[in-house]
Amino acid sequence: MIARLVYLIPVAVLMACGGTTMRVAEGDSTDYGPVALAPEPEYGPDSAAPAPAPAPAEEPQAEWTDTTTQQGYAPYGSSATVQIRRIGQWTHTGINERRRLVIRDANAWAAFWSELGVGDRPEVDFNRDLVVAVAAGQQSSGGHEVAVDKVAQNNGELIIEVVETAPGPNCVTTAALTQPVDVVVVPNVNARGWSFVERKEVRGCR
């Protein structure tokens, strides 16, 4: 019996030394609330904290392009060539002085044609067209010409290019008097005005 007690005493001493003693302070009425069971994550020096969740991507905004084609007359700031329809070009006429004319009505057209004296007057619709007439004046010989070379609209104005051609010194011409005239029709483009640009050329002859 004594031997059995000797054996139990060390065991009890070992249990007392290895156990944990918890003491609760008396009179402490603090309510600590519920205790979380999951431990707080610990990040060591070699581990990085998880990246935050990416923010939702914004939807791209639609970009609208106006592809409407503007139609109508060309703006005044542009330059465009106007189509020419030639009525006739003569060297013997009744107009003896130099002229640059834009005819816009039937009465002025009838008066000019009567003075021109080259046959029956063609009909012109002045609601749609204009007449441009240029005369070089009376020349002392043949070989002279005058022509409306080009008509353009620029900034609301008709630009009419006129070329006068004279025979060169080696050209054989008649000694008869001539009165060169050129008459053309162009579309009525509602121009605010017009001007003539002159150019002179000499015809070379061998």
ZISUL-V548053 format. One record per helix or strand. SS is the DSSP state (2 for helix, 1 for strand). FROM is the first residue (numbers start at 0). LEN is the number of residues. If there is no record, write none. Layout:
# ZISUL-V548053
[[SS	FROM	LEN] [SS	FROM	LEN]]
This chain:
# ZISUL-V548053
[[2	1	17] [1	78	4] [1	83	7] [1	97	6] [2	105	11] [1	128	11] [1	144	10] [1	156	11] [1	177	10] [1	192	11]]
